[in-house]
Amino acid sequence: MEQRIQDFIREQHIATICCIDQAHHPYCFNCMYVFNEVKGLLYFKSGSGTHHAKLIKENPMLSGTVLPDQINLLVVKGIQFSGHLLSGDEDINKEAYRIYHKRLPLAFVRPGEIFVVAIDAIKMMDSHHGIAKKYIWQRAEQMNLSPGNVNN
């Protein structure tokens, strides 16, 4: 993954994630996240009884966006991503819990579970220097993080 994409995601704090409900309608929610740049994973915490938690457990395919925490109306910058929910791997879940709470220690006081999203593709737009540039990243086959191959 290009360093400028990693830096951008790591420096921000809030993502909008979109999932699909039972009627195949999109449903979006916002969340604070932590990024694991080595594995291309996004961690977020939410109550297991929330509507979106139930939806993503039923259909693990997700998409989302991350915008700068501070908006500059003269600069278009942000990412769009697609990915899938990882679940059922105890080692991944323990690592996610530890990393998430280390970066966001106040999250300990809020009950909920940590969800792990394997990012499969990213498109970043950056017009910081006056010219809009797009940066594309796709998870390589050797970095596949399907539920049966989560430790790569």
HELIX and SHEET records of a PDB file:
HELIX    1   1 GLN A    3  GLU A   11  1                                   9    
HELIX    2   2 HIS A   51  GLU A   58  1                                   8    
HELIX    3   3 GLU A   90  ARG A  103  1                                  14    
HELIX    4   4 PRO A  105  VAL A  109  5                                   5    
HELIX    5   5 GLU A  141  MET A  143  5                                   3    
SHEET    1   A 7 LYS A 133  GLN A 138  0                                        
SHEET    2   A 7 GLU A 113  ASP A 126 -1                                        
SHEET    3   A 7 LEU A  41  SER A  46 -1                                        
SHEET    4   A 7 PRO A  26  ASN A  36 -1                                        
SHEET    5   A 7 ILE A  14  ILE A  20 -1                                        
SHEET    6   A 7 MET A  61  VAL A  66 -1                                        
SHEET    7   A 7 LYS A  77  LEU A  86 -1                                        
END                                                                             
